[in-house]
Amino acid sequence: MSTKEKVSEELLLEEETLKQNEIVLFNDEVNTFDHVIETLIMACDHTPEQAEQCSLIVHYNGKCTVKTGEYNDLEPRCSKLLNAGLSAEIV
């Protein structure tokens, strides 16, 4: 095995180890901007600016990744979003 092949293999292994999940928030016609912003601040520890930007992205693009990390950290956060009436999933 050449050095280049070995480095490539090590990078692939590292990428697999660093693979993280995401919470994706989806647009709906029910929730207000204020509700979405307040919920993102509470559930995902967003700053008001981050939450506002995410709410606008969701509104205009239909969805937005609002948090990345390990599944165990994201699961309770996603549950808070769902319990607040938002549409979200972990991918």
PDB file with one MODEL, atoms N, CA, C and O in Angstrom:
MODEL        1
ATOM      1  N   MET A   1       0.850  -1.179   0.000  1.00  0.00           N
ATOM      2  CA  MET A   1       0.000   0.000   0.000  1.00  0.00           C
ATOM      3  C   MET A   1       0.891   1.235   0.000  1.00  0.00           C
ATOM      4  O   MET A   1       1.815   1.353   0.805  1.00  0.00           O
ATOM      5  N   SER A   2       0.597   2.147  -0.913  1.00  0.00           N
ATOM      6  CA  SER A   2       1.380   3.368  -0.995  1.00  0.00           C
ATOM      7  C   SER A   2       0.978   4.317   0.127  1.00  0.00           C
ATOM      8  O   SER A   2      -0.056   4.147   0.773  1.00  0.00           O
ATOM      9  N   THR A   3       1.823   5.316   0.340  1.00  0.00           N
ATOM     10  CA  THR A   3       1.557   6.313   1.376  1.00  0.00           C
ATOM     11  C   THR A   3       0.274   7.074   1.065  1.00  0.00           C
ATOM     12  O   THR A   3      -0.507   7.373   1.968  1.00  0.00           O
ATOM     13  N   LYS A   4       0.056   7.388  -0.213  1.00  0.00           N
ATOM     14  CA  LYS A   4      -1.142   8.126  -0.610  1.00  0.00           C
ATOM     15  C   LYS A   4      -2.408   7.309  -0.314  1.00  0.00           C
ATOM     16  O   LYS A   4      -3.401   7.856   0.167  1.00  0.00           O
ATOM     17  N   GLU A   5      -2.373   6.021  -0.596  1.00  0.00           N
ATOM     18  CA  GLU A   5      -3.524   5.150  -0.318  1.00  0.00           C
ATOM     19  C   GLU A   5      -3.786   5.056   1.182  1.00  0.00           C
ATOM     20  O   GLU A   5      -4.934   5.054   1.625  1.00  0.00           O
ATOM     21  N   LYS A   6      -2.699   4.978   1.958  1.00  0.00           N
ATOM     22  CA  LYS A   6      -2.848   4.869   3.399  1.00  0.00           C
ATOM     23  C   LYS A   6      -3.480   6.136   3.981  1.00  0.00           C
ATOM     24  O   LYS A   6      -4.357   6.052   4.841  1.00  0.00           O
ATOM     25  N   VAL A   7      -3.041   7.304   3.517  1.00  0.00           N
ATOM     26  CA  VAL A   7      -3.589   8.568   3.993  1.00  0.00           C
ATOM     27  C   VAL A   7      -5.064   8.674   3.605  1.00  0.00           C
ATOM     28  O   VAL A   7      -5.886   9.116   4.408  1.00  0.00           O
ATOM     29  N   SER A   8      -5.401   8.272   2.385  1.00  0.00           N
ATOM     30  CA  SER A   8      -6.796   8.308   1.941  1.00  0.00           C
ATOM     31  C   SER A   8      -7.672   7.417   2.809  1.00  0.00           C
ATOM     32  O   SER A   8      -8.782   7.799   3.180  1.00  0.00           O
ATOM     33  N   GLU A   9      -7.168   6.226   3.132  1.00  0.00           N
ATOM     34  CA  GLU A   9      -7.913   5.305   3.974  1.00  0.00           C
ATOM     35  C   GLU A   9      -8.110   5.878   5.375  1.00  0.00           C
ATOM     36  O   GLU A   9      -9.189   5.749   5.953  1.00  0.00           O
ATOM     37  N   GLU A  10      -7.076   6.509   5.921  1.00  0.00           N
ATOM     38  CA  GLU A  10      -7.182   7.119   7.243  1.00  0.00           C
ATOM     39  C   GLU A  10      -8.192   8.263   7.246  1.00  0.00           C
ATOM     40  O   GLU A  10      -8.934   8.425   8.214  1.00  0.00           O
ATOM     41  N   LEU A  11      -8.231   9.055   6.181  1.00  0.00           N
ATOM     42  CA  LEU A  11      -9.187  10.158   6.089  1.00  0.00           C
ATOM     43  C   LEU A  11     -10.620   9.638   6.024  1.00  0.00           C
ATOM     44  O   LEU A  11     -11.518  10.211   6.642  1.00  0.00           O
ATOM     45  N   LEU A  12     -10.840   8.551   5.275  1.00  0.00           N
ATOM     46  CA  LEU A  12     -12.174   7.978   5.197  1.00  0.00           C
ATOM     47  C   LEU A  12     -12.631   7.473   6.561  1.00  0.00           C
ATOM     48  O   LEU A  12     -13.785   7.674   6.938  1.00  0.00           O
ATOM     49  N   LEU A  13     -11.743   6.822   7.300  1.00  0.00           N
ATOM     50  CA  LEU A  13     -12.085   6.343   8.630  1.00  0.00           C
ATOM     51  C   LEU A  13     -12.409   7.503   9.567  1.00  0.00           C
ATOM     52  O   LEU A  13     -13.342   7.420  10.366  1.00  0.00           O
ATOM     53  N   GLU A  14     -11.638   8.579   9.467  1.00  0.00           N
ATOM     54  CA  GLU A  14     -11.855   9.754  10.312  1.00  0.00           C
ATOM     55  C   GLU A  14     -13.202  10.400   9.995  1.00  0.00           C
ATOM     56  O   GLU A  14     -13.909  10.828  10.908  1.00  0.00           O
ATOM     57  N   GLU A  15     -13.570  10.478   8.699  1.00  0.00           N
ATOM     58  CA  GLU A  15     -14.853  11.049   8.311  1.00  0.00           C
ATOM     59  C   GLU A  15     -16.007  10.243   8.889  1.00  0.00           C
ATOM     60  O   GLU A  15     -16.992  10.816   9.354  1.00  0.00           O
ATOM     61  N   GLU A  16     -15.893   8.906   8.863  1.00  0.00           N
ATOM     62  CA  GLU A  16     -16.936   8.053   9.419  1.00  0.00           C
ATOM     63  C   GLU A  16     -17.078   8.284  10.923  1.00  0.00           C
ATOM     64  O   GLU A  16     -18.191   8.305  11.448  1.00  0.00           O
ATOM     65  N   THR A  17     -15.968   8.455  11.604  1.00  0.00           N
ATOM     66  CA  THR A  17     -15.983   8.674  13.045  1.00  0.00           C
ATOM     67  C   THR A  17     -16.617  10.016  13.386  1.00  0.00           C
ATOM     68  O   THR A  17     -17.314  10.129  14.394  1.00  0.00           O
ATOM     69  N   LEU A  18     -16.385  11.039  12.556  1.00  0.00           N
ATOM     70  CA  LEU A  18     -16.873  12.381  12.826  1.00  0.00           C
ATOM     71  C   LEU A  18     -18.287  12.620  12.298  1.00  0.00           C
ATOM     72  O   LEU A  18     -18.823  13.716  12.457  1.00  0.00           O
ATOM     73  N   LYS A  19     -18.893  11.618  11.676  1.00  0.00           N
ATOM     74  CA  LYS A  19     -20.248  11.761  11.131  1.00  0.00           C
ATOM     75  C   LYS A  19     -21.213  12.201  12.219  1.00  0.00           C
ATOM     76  O   LYS A  19     -21.323  11.558  13.263  1.00  0.00           O
ATOM     77  N   GLN A  20     -21.905  13.294  11.969  1.00  0.00           N
ATOM     78  CA  GLN A  20     -22.829  13.820  12.953  1.00  0.00           C
ATOM     79  C   GLN A  20     -24.225  13.890  12.355  1.00  0.00           C
ATOM     80  O   GLN A  20     -24.395  13.970  11.138  1.00  0.00           O
ATOM     81  N   ASN A  21     -25.201  13.859  13.217  1.00  0.00           N
ATOM     82  CA  ASN A  21     -26.588  13.974  12.796  1.00  0.00           C
ATOM     83  C   ASN A  21     -26.994  15.439  12.776  1.00  0.00           C
ATOM     84  O   ASN A  21     -26.279  16.305  13.282  1.00  0.00           O
ATOM     85  N   GLU A  22     -28.158  15.703  12.182  1.00  0.00           N
ATOM     86  CA  GLU A  22     -28.673  17.063  12.087  1.00  0.00           C
ATOM     87  C   GLU A  22     -30.152  17.073  12.433  1.00  0.00           C
ATOM     88  O   GLU A  22     -30.872  16.120  12.137  1.00  0.00           O
ATOM     89  N   ILE A  23     -30.604  18.153  13.061  1.00  0.00           N
ATOM     90  CA  ILE A  23     -32.030  18.399  13.190  1.00  0.00           C
ATOM     91  C   ILE A  23     -32.419  19.310  12.038  1.00  0.00           C
ATOM     92  O   ILE A  23     -31.868  20.398  11.874  1.00  0.00           O
ATOM     93  N   VAL A  24     -33.379  18.849  11.242  1.00  0.00           N
ATOM     94  CA  VAL A  24     -33.900  19.646  10.134  1.00  0.00           C
ATOM     95  C   VAL A  24     -35.285  20.130  10.522  1.00  0.00           C
ATOM     96  O   VAL A  24     -36.153  19.335  10.885  1.00  0.00           O
ATOM     97  N   LEU A  25     -35.487  21.433  10.443  1.00  0.00           N
ATOM     98  CA  LEU A  25     -36.770  22.057  10.740  1.00  0.00           C
ATOM     99  C   LEU A  25     -37.476  22.352   9.425  1.00  0.00           C
ATOM    100  O   LEU A  25     -36.867  22.865   8.486  1.00  0.00           O
ATOM    101  N   PHE A  26     -38.772  22.023   9.361  1.00  0.00           N
ATOM    102  CA  PHE A  26     -39.549  22.195   8.134  1.00  0.00           C
ATOM    103  C   PHE A  26     -40.561  23.326   8.281  1.00  0.00           C
ATOM    104  O   PHE A  26     -41.048  23.605   9.377  1.00  0.00           O
ATOM    105  N   ASN A  27     -40.863  23.962   7.171  1.00  0.00           N
ATOM    106  CA  ASN A  27     -41.825  25.057   7.147  1.00  0.00           C
ATOM    107  C   ASN A  27     -43.243  24.528   7.350  1.00  0.00           C
ATOM    108  O   ASN A  27     -43.554  23.397   6.976  1.00  0.00           O
ATOM    109  N   ASP A  28     -44.082  25.345   7.935  1.00  0.00           N
ATOM    110  CA  ASP A  28     -45.507  25.049   8.017  1.00  0.00           C
ATOM    111  C   ASP A  28     -46.273  26.360   7.905  1.00  0.00           C
ATOM    112  O   ASP A  28     -45.685  27.441   7.936  1.00  0.00           O
ATOM    113  N   GLU A  29     -47.559  26.253   7.779  1.00  0.00           N
ATOM    114  CA  GLU A  29     -48.394  27.450   7.625  1.00  0.00           C
ATOM    115  C   GLU A  29     -49.109  27.798   8.926  1.00  0.00           C
ATOM    116  O   GLU A  29     -50.046  28.597   8.920  1.00  0.00           O
ATOM    117  N   VAL A  30     -48.678  27.206  10.045  1.00  0.00           N
ATOM    118  CA  VAL A  30     -49.386  27.352  11.315  1.00  0.00           C
ATOM    119  C   VAL A  30     -48.644  28.253  12.292  1.00  0.00           C
ATOM    120  O   VAL A  30     -49.232  29.175  12.858  1.00  0.00           O
ATOM    121  N   ASN A  31     -47.362  27.993  12.491  1.00  0.00           N
ATOM    122  CA  ASN A  31     -46.597  28.673  13.540  1.00  0.00           C
ATOM    123  C   ASN A  31     -46.112  30.049  13.104  1.00  0.00           C
ATOM    124  O   ASN A  31     -45.733  30.259  11.952  1.00  0.00           O
ATOM    125  N   THR A  32     -46.131  30.977  14.051  1.00  0.00           N
ATOM    126  CA  THR A  32     -45.658  32.334  13.773  1.00  0.00           C
ATOM    127  C   THR A  32     -44.132  32.376  13.839  1.00  0.00           C
ATOM    128  O   THR A  32     -43.490  31.489  14.401  1.00  0.00           O
ATOM    129  N   PHE A  33     -43.577  33.422  13.255  1.00  0.00           N
ATOM    130  CA  PHE A  33     -42.129  33.620  13.338  1.00  0.00           C
ATOM    131  C   PHE A  33     -41.690  33.713  14.797  1.00  0.00           C
ATOM    132  O   PHE A  33     -40.689  33.113  15.189  1.00  0.00           O
ATOM    133  N   ASP A  34     -42.435  34.462  15.590  1.00  0.00           N
ATOM    134  CA  ASP A  34     -42.068  34.633  16.997  1.00  0.00           C
ATOM    135  C   ASP A  34     -42.034  33.293  17.733  1.00  0.00           C
ATOM    136  O   ASP A  34     -41.121  33.035  18.517  1.00  0.00           O
ATOM    137  N   HIS A  35     -43.024  32.447  17.480  1.00  0.00           N
ATOM    138  CA  HIS A  35     -43.056  31.140  18.144  1.00  0.00           C
ATOM    139  C   HIS A  35     -41.858  30.288  17.730  1.00  0.00           C
ATOM    140  O   HIS A  35     -41.219  29.660  18.574  1.00  0.00           O
ATOM    141  N   VAL A  36     -41.556  30.268  16.438  1.00  0.00           N
ATOM    142  CA  VAL A  36     -40.414  29.481  15.945  1.00  0.00           C
ATOM    143  C   VAL A  36     -39.118  30.007  16.552  1.00  0.00           C
ATOM    144  O   VAL A  36     -38.283  29.221  17.002  1.00  0.00           O
ATOM    145  N   ILE A  37     -38.942  31.309  16.571  1.00  0.00           N
ATOM    146  CA  ILE A  37     -37.725  31.916  17.110  1.00  0.00           C
ATOM    147  C   ILE A  37     -37.576  31.592  18.596  1.00  0.00           C
ATOM    148  O   ILE A  37     -36.503  31.183  19.039  1.00  0.00           O
ATOM    149  N   GLU A  38     -38.638  31.774  19.356  1.00  0.00           N
ATOM    150  CA  GLU A  38     -38.580  31.483  20.796  1.00  0.00           C
ATOM    151  C   GLU A  38     -38.285  30.014  21.055  1.00  0.00           C
ATOM    152  O   GLU A  38     -37.542  29.680  21.978  1.00  0.00           O
ATOM    153  N   THR A  39     -38.865  29.133  20.243  1.00  0.00           N
ATOM    154  CA  THR A  39     -38.649  27.697  20.430  1.00  0.00           C
ATOM    155  C   THR A  39     -37.224  27.304  20.085  1.00  0.00           C
ATOM    156  O   THR A  39     -36.633  26.477  20.779  1.00  0.00           O
ATOM    157  N   LEU A  40     -36.658  27.877  19.029  1.00  0.00           N
ATOM    158  CA  LEU A  40     -35.269  27.577  18.674  1.00  0.00           C
ATOM    159  C   LEU A  40     -34.305  28.065  19.753  1.00  0.00           C
ATOM    160  O   LEU A  40     -33.309  27.402  20.042  1.00  0.00           O
ATOM    161  N   ILE A  41     -34.592  29.200  20.339  1.00  0.00           N
ATOM    162  CA  ILE A  41     -33.751  29.713  21.426  1.00  0.00           C
ATOM    163  C   ILE A  41     -33.803  28.762  22.617  1.00  0.00           C
ATOM    164  O   ILE A  41     -32.774  28.454  23.218  1.00  0.00           O
ATOM    165  N   MET A  42     -35.001  28.299  22.953  1.00  0.00           N
ATOM    166  CA  MET A  42     -35.191  27.423  24.107  1.00  0.00           C
ATOM    167  C   MET A  42     -34.650  26.005  23.857  1.00  0.00           C
ATOM    168  O   MET A  42     -33.943  25.451  24.698  1.00  0.00           O
ATOM    169  N   ALA A  43     -34.982  25.433  22.715  1.00  0.00           N
ATOM    170  CA  ALA A  43     -34.668  24.021  22.478  1.00  0.00           C
ATOM    171  C   ALA A  43     -33.260  23.789  21.937  1.00  0.00           C
ATOM    172  O   ALA A  43     -32.635  22.776  22.250  1.00  0.00           O
ATOM    173  N   CYS A  44     -32.764  24.711  21.135  1.00  0.00           N
ATOM    174  CA  CYS A  44     -31.482  24.496  20.453  1.00  0.00           C
ATOM    175  C   CYS A  44     -30.378  25.433  20.931  1.00  0.00           C
ATOM    176  O   CYS A  44     -29.282  25.438  20.370  1.00  0.00           O
ATOM    177  N   ASP A  45     -30.659  26.222  21.959  1.00  0.00           N
ATOM    178  CA  ASP A  45     -29.677  27.173  22.484  1.00  0.00           C
ATOM    179  C   ASP A  45     -29.184  28.167  21.431  1.00  0.00           C
ATOM    180  O   ASP A  45     -28.017  28.560  21.434  1.00  0.00           O
ATOM    181  N   HIS A  46     -30.085  28.565  20.534  1.00  0.00           N
ATOM    182  CA  HIS A  46     -29.728  29.565  19.531  1.00  0.00           C
ATOM    183  C   HIS A  46     -29.698  30.953  20.166  1.00  0.00           C
ATOM    184  O   HIS A  46     -30.387  31.217  21.152  1.00  0.00           O
ATOM    185  N   THR A  47     -28.889  31.827  19.584  1.00  0.00           N
ATOM    186  CA  THR A  47     -28.994  33.242  19.911  1.00  0.00           C
ATOM    187  C   THR A  47     -30.236  33.770  19.188  1.00  0.00           C
ATOM    188  O   THR A  47     -30.712  33.130  18.250  1.00  0.00           O
ATOM    189  N   PRO A  48     -30.763  34.908  19.598  1.00  0.00           N
ATOM    190  CA  PRO A  48     -31.914  35.459  18.872  1.00  0.00           C
ATOM    191  C   PRO A  48     -31.627  35.656  17.376  1.00  0.00           C
ATOM    192  O   PRO A  48     -32.503  35.438  16.539  1.00  0.00           O
ATOM    193  N   GLU A  49     -30.417  36.062  17.054  1.00  0.00           N
ATOM    194  CA  GLU A  49     -30.055  36.274  15.648  1.00  0.00           C
ATOM    195  C   GLU A  49     -30.045  34.951  14.874  1.00  0.00           C
ATOM    196  O   GLU A  49     -30.555  34.881  13.756  1.00  0.00           O
ATOM    197  N   GLN A  50     -29.463  33.902  15.469  1.00  0.00           N
ATOM    198  CA  GLN A  50     -29.445  32.588  14.813  1.00  0.00           C
ATOM    199  C   GLN A  50     -30.858  32.086  14.582  1.00  0.00           C
ATOM    200  O   GLN A  50     -31.184  31.595  13.501  1.00  0.00           O
ATOM    201  N   ALA A  51     -31.693  32.214  15.601  1.00  0.00           N
ATOM    202  CA  ALA A  51     -33.065  31.720  15.508  1.00  0.00           C
ATOM    203  C   ALA A  51     -33.844  32.468  14.428  1.00  0.00           C
ATOM    204  O   ALA A  51     -34.602  31.863  13.671  1.00  0.00           O
ATOM    205  N   GLU A  52     -33.655  33.777  14.362  1.00  0.00           N
ATOM    206  CA  GLU A  52     -34.340  34.562  13.337  1.00  0.00           C
ATOM    207  C   GLU A  52     -33.877  34.162  11.936  1.00  0.00           C
ATOM    208  O   GLU A  52     -34.695  34.016  11.028  1.00  0.00           O
ATOM    209  N   GLN A  53     -32.567  33.986  11.761  1.00  0.00           N
ATOM    210  CA  GLN A  53     -32.042  33.582  10.459  1.00  0.00           C
ATOM    211  C   GLN A  53     -32.581  32.214  10.051  1.00  0.00           C
ATOM    212  O   GLN A  53     -32.972  32.017   8.901  1.00  0.00           O
ATOM    213  N   CYS A  54     -32.601  31.275  10.987  1.00  0.00           N
ATOM    214  CA  CYS A  54     -33.127  29.938  10.681  1.00  0.00           C
ATOM    215  C   CYS A  54     -34.603  30.009  10.317  1.00  0.00           C
ATOM    216  O   CYS A  54     -35.042  29.326   9.392  1.00  0.00           O
ATOM    217  N   SER A  55     -35.372  30.820  11.027  1.00  0.00           N
ATOM    218  CA  SER A  55     -36.807  30.928  10.728  1.00  0.00           C
ATOM    219  C   SER A  55     -37.029  31.491   9.320  1.00  0.00           C
ATOM    220  O   SER A  55     -37.950  31.073   8.619  1.00  0.00           O
ATOM    221  N   LEU A  56     -36.199  32.423   8.918  1.00  0.00           N
ATOM    222  CA  LEU A  56     -36.320  32.978   7.560  1.00  0.00           C
ATOM    223  C   LEU A  56     -35.912  31.961   6.500  1.00  0.00           C
ATOM    224  O   LEU A  56     -36.553  31.864   5.453  1.00  0.00           O
ATOM    225  N   ILE A  57     -34.858  31.210   6.765  1.00  0.00           N
ATOM    226  CA  ILE A  57     -34.429  30.170   5.823  1.00  0.00           C
ATOM    227  C   ILE A  57     -35.523  29.125   5.667  1.00  0.00           C
ATOM    228  O   ILE A  57     -35.831  28.706   4.551  1.00  0.00           O
ATOM    229  N   VAL A  58     -36.112  28.699   6.790  1.00  0.00           N
ATOM    230  CA  VAL A  58     -37.205  27.719   6.743  1.00  0.00           C
ATOM    231  C   VAL A  58     -38.378  28.287   5.940  1.00  0.00           C
ATOM    232  O   VAL A  58     -38.961  27.589   5.111  1.00  0.00           O
ATOM    233  N   HIS A  59     -38.713  29.526   6.182  1.00  0.00           N
ATOM    234  CA  HIS A  59     -39.847  30.157   5.495  1.00  0.00           C
ATOM    235  C   HIS A  59     -39.639  30.197   3.982  1.00  0.00           C
ATOM    236  O   HIS A  59     -40.552  29.870   3.223  1.00  0.00           O
ATOM    237  N   TYR A  60     -38.453  30.591   3.542  1.00  0.00           N
ATOM    238  CA  TYR A  60     -38.216  30.771   2.116  1.00  0.00           C
ATOM    239  C   TYR A  60     -37.736  29.511   1.399  1.00  0.00           C
ATOM    240  O   TYR A  60     -37.985  29.358   0.204  1.00  0.00           O
ATOM    241  N   ASN A  61     -37.047  28.598   2.108  1.00  0.00           N
ATOM    242  CA  ASN A  61     -36.511  27.390   1.468  1.00  0.00           C
ATOM    243  C   ASN A  61     -37.287  26.129   1.820  1.00  0.00           C
ATOM    244  O   ASN A  61     -37.078  25.084   1.204  1.00  0.00           O
ATOM    245  N   GLY A  62     -38.169  26.211   2.791  1.00  0.00           N
ATOM    246  CA  GLY A  62     -38.959  25.053   3.158  1.00  0.00           C
ATOM    247  C   GLY A  62     -38.365  24.203   4.259  1.00  0.00           C
ATOM    248  O   GLY A  62     -39.071  23.423   4.898  1.00  0.00           O
ATOM    249  N   LYS A  63     -37.063  24.351   4.485  1.00  0.00           N
ATOM    250  CA  LYS A  63     -36.404  23.609   5.559  1.00  0.00           C
ATOM    251  C   LYS A  63     -35.048  24.216   5.849  1.00  0.00           C
ATOM    252  O   LYS A  63     -34.504  24.985   5.056  1.00  0.00           O
ATOM    253  N   CYS A  64     -34.506  23.846   7.026  1.00  0.00           N
ATOM    254  CA  CYS A  64     -33.197  24.358   7.436  1.00  0.00           C
ATOM    255  C   CYS A  64     -32.619  23.438   8.504  1.00  0.00           C
ATOM    256  O   CYS A  64     -33.339  22.988   9.395  1.00  0.00           O
ATOM    257  N   THR A  65     -31.335  23.163   8.415  1.00  0.00           N
ATOM    258  CA  THR A  65     -30.649  22.449   9.489  1.00  0.00           C
ATOM    259  C   THR A  65     -30.449  23.436  10.632  1.00  0.00           C
ATOM    260  O   THR A  65     -29.791  24.463  10.463  1.00  0.00           O
ATOM    261  N   VAL A  66     -31.020  23.121  11.804  1.00  0.00           N
ATOM    262  CA  VAL A  66     -30.971  24.058  12.919  1.00  0.00           C
ATOM    263  C   VAL A  66     -29.988  23.641  14.008  1.00  0.00           C
ATOM    264  O   VAL A  66     -29.640  24.447  14.870  1.00  0.00           O
ATOM    265  N   LYS A  67     -29.536  22.379  13.974  1.00  0.00           N
ATOM    266  CA  LYS A  67     -28.573  21.923  14.988  1.00  0.00           C
ATOM    267  C   LYS A  67     -27.881  20.672  14.469  1.00  0.00           C
ATOM    268  O   LYS A  67     -28.519  19.816  13.857  1.00  0.00           O
ATOM    269  N   THR A  68     -26.570  20.563  14.713  1.00  0.00           N
ATOM    270  CA  THR A  68     -25.829  19.356  14.379  1.00  0.00           C
ATOM    271  C   THR A  68     -25.166  18.830  15.638  1.00  0.00           C
ATOM    272  O   THR A  68     -24.873  19.585  16.565  1.00  0.00           O
ATOM    273  N   GLY A  69     -24.935  17.533  15.659  1.00  0.00           N
ATOM    274  CA  GLY A  69     -24.272  16.932  16.810  1.00  0.00           C
ATOM    275  C   GLY A  69     -24.553  15.448  16.892  1.00  0.00           C
ATOM    276  O   GLY A  69     -25.029  14.832  15.938  1.00  0.00           O
ATOM    277  N   GLU A  70     -24.251  14.887  18.048  1.00  0.00           N
ATOM    278  CA  GLU A  70     -24.485  13.467  18.265  1.00  0.00           C
ATOM    279  C   GLU A  70     -25.967  13.222  18.509  1.00  0.00           C
ATOM    280  O   GLU A  70     -26.665  14.072  19.061  1.00  0.00           O
ATOM    281  N   TYR A  71     -26.438  12.059  18.096  1.00  0.00           N
ATOM    282  CA  TYR A  71     -27.860  11.738  18.192  1.00  0.00           C
ATOM    283  C   TYR A  71     -28.387  11.902  19.615  1.00  0.00           C
ATOM    284  O   TYR A  71     -29.480  12.431  19.811  1.00  0.00           O
ATOM    285  N   ASN A  72     -27.623  11.456  20.603  1.00  0.00           N
ATOM    286  CA  ASN A  72     -28.068  11.519  21.997  1.00  0.00           C
ATOM    287  C   ASN A  72     -28.316  12.952  22.467  1.00  0.00           C
ATOM    288  O   ASN A  72     -29.171  13.184  23.323  1.00  0.00           O
ATOM    289  N   ASP A  73     -27.581  13.907  21.918  1.00  0.00           N
ATOM    290  CA  ASP A  73     -27.795  15.315  22.252  1.00  0.00           C
ATOM    291  C   ASP A  73     -28.989  15.889  21.485  1.00  0.00           C
ATOM    292  O   ASP A  73     -29.743  16.708  22.012  1.00  0.00           O
ATOM    293  N   LEU A  74     -29.150  15.449  20.234  1.00  0.00           N
ATOM    294  CA  LEU A  74     -30.190  16.019  19.380  1.00  0.00           C
ATOM    295  C   LEU A  74     -31.588  15.499  19.683  1.00  0.00           C
ATOM    296  O   LEU A  74     -32.567  16.219  19.487  1.00  0.00           O
ATOM    297  N   GLU A  75     -31.698  14.267  20.155  1.00  0.00           N
ATOM    298  CA  GLU A  75     -33.014  13.650  20.353  1.00  0.00           C
ATOM    299  C   GLU A  75     -33.903  14.447  21.310  1.00  0.00           C
ATOM    300  O   GLU A  75     -35.055  14.715  20.967  1.00  0.00           O
ATOM    301  N   PRO A  76     -33.419  14.839  22.499  1.00  0.00           N
ATOM    302  CA  PRO A  76     -34.289  15.638  23.374  1.00  0.00           C
ATOM    303  C   PRO A  76     -34.581  17.028  22.808  1.00  0.00           C
ATOM    304  O   PRO A  76     -35.654  17.577  23.056  1.00  0.00           O
ATOM    305  N   ARG A  77     -33.666  17.592  22.068  1.00  0.00           N
ATOM    306  CA  ARG A  77     -33.891  18.905  21.455  1.00  0.00           C
ATOM    307  C   ARG A  77     -34.986  18.811  20.390  1.00  0.00           C
ATOM    308  O   ARG A  77     -35.872  19.663  20.319  1.00  0.00           O
ATOM    309  N   CYS A  78     -34.910  17.766  19.564  1.00  0.00           N
ATOM    310  CA  CYS A  78     -35.923  17.570  18.530  1.00  0.00           C
ATOM    311  C   CYS A  78     -37.282  17.324  19.168  1.00  0.00           C
ATOM    312  O   CYS A  78     -38.298  17.808  18.670  1.00  0.00           O
ATOM    313  N   SER A  79     -37.308  16.582  20.258  1.00  0.00           N
ATOM    314  CA  SER A  79     -38.570  16.339  20.967  1.00  0.00           C
ATOM    315  C   SER A  79     -39.186  17.645  21.460  1.00  0.00           C
ATOM    316  O   SER A  79     -40.405  17.812  21.412  1.00  0.00           O
ATOM    317  N   LYS A  80     -38.354  18.571  21.932  1.00  0.00           N
ATOM    318  CA  LYS A  80     -38.864  19.870  22.378  1.00  0.00           C
ATOM    319  C   LYS A  80     -39.478  20.646  21.210  1.00  0.00           C
ATOM    320  O   LYS A  80     -40.511  21.296  21.366  1.00  0.00           O
ATOM    321  N   LEU A  81     -38.833  20.572  20.036  1.00  0.00           N
ATOM    322  CA  LEU A  81     -39.379  21.241  18.866  1.00  0.00           C
ATOM    323  C   LEU A  81     -40.728  20.646  18.480  1.00  0.00           C
ATOM    324  O   LEU A  81     -41.679  21.367  18.179  1.00  0.00           O
ATOM    325  N   LEU A  82     -40.792  19.314  18.496  1.00  0.00           N
ATOM    326  CA  LEU A  82     -42.035  18.627  18.134  1.00  0.00           C
ATOM    327  C   LEU A  82     -43.138  18.930  19.141  1.00  0.00           C
ATOM    328  O   LEU A  82     -44.280  19.178  18.756  1.00  0.00           O
ATOM    329  N   ASN A  83     -42.803  18.913  20.421  1.00  0.00           N
ATOM    330  CA  ASN A  83     -43.796  19.202  21.459  1.00  0.00           C
ATOM    331  C   ASN A  83     -44.320  20.635  21.381  1.00  0.00           C
ATOM    332  O   ASN A  83     -45.428  20.923  21.833  1.00  0.00           O
ATOM    333  N   ALA A  84     -43.522  21.524  20.807  1.00  0.00           N
ATOM    334  CA  ALA A  84     -43.944  22.924  20.625  1.00  0.00           C
ATOM    335  C   ALA A  84     -44.764  23.107  19.344  1.00  0.00           C
ATOM    336  O   ALA A  84     -45.168  24.222  19.016  1.00  0.00           O
ATOM    337  N   GLY A  85     -45.006  22.013  18.627  1.00  0.00           N
ATOM    338  CA  GLY A  85     -45.838  22.081  17.433  1.00  0.00           C
ATOM    339  C   GLY A  85     -45.090  22.336  16.152  1.00  0.00           C
ATOM    340  O   GLY A  85     -45.711  22.582  15.118  1.00  0.00           O
ATOM    341  N   LEU A  86     -43.753  22.284  16.186  1.00  0.00           N
ATOM    342  CA  LEU A  86     -42.968  22.477  14.976  1.00  0.00           C
ATOM    343  C   LEU A  86     -42.755  21.135  14.273  1.00  0.00           C
ATOM    344  O   LEU A  86     -42.893  20.077  14.888  1.00  0.00           O
ATOM    345  N   SER A  87     -42.420  21.183  12.996  1.00  0.00           N
ATOM    346  CA  SER A  87     -42.120  19.973  12.232  1.00  0.00           C
ATOM    347  C   SER A  87     -40.609  19.848  12.082  1.00  0.00           C
ATOM    348  O   SER A  87     -39.958  20.693  11.466  1.00  0.00           O
ATOM    349  N   ALA A  88     -40.065  18.776  12.658  1.00  0.00           N
ATOM    350  CA  ALA A  88     -38.613  18.588  12.620  1.00  0.00           C
ATOM    351  C   ALA A  88     -38.300  17.101  12.631  1.00  0.00           C
ATOM    352  O   ALA A  88     -39.113  16.279  13.054  1.00  0.00           O
ATOM    353  N   GLU A  89     -37.099  16.773  12.155  1.00  0.00           N
ATOM    354  CA  GLU A  89     -36.642  15.393  12.210  1.00  0.00           C
ATOM    355  C   GLU A  89     -35.118  15.358  12.318  1.00  0.00           C
ATOM    356  O   GLU A  89     -34.433  16.314  11.954  1.00  0.00           O
ATOM    357  N   ILE A  90     -34.611  14.254  12.818  1.00  0.00           N
ATOM    358  CA  ILE A  90     -33.172  14.046  12.907  1.00  0.00           C
ATOM    359  C   ILE A  90     -32.750  13.222  11.709  1.00  0.00           C
ATOM    360  O   ILE A  90     -33.322  12.168  11.432  1.00  0.00           O
ATOM    361  N   VAL A  91     -31.746  13.708  11.003  1.00  0.00           N
ATOM    362  CA  VAL A  91     -31.209  12.982   9.841  1.00  0.00           C
ATOM    363  C   VAL A  91     -29.744  12.696  10.046  1.00  0.00           C
ATOM    364  O   VAL A  91     -29.107  12.093   9.182  1.00  0.00           O
TER     365      VAL A  91
ENDMDL
END
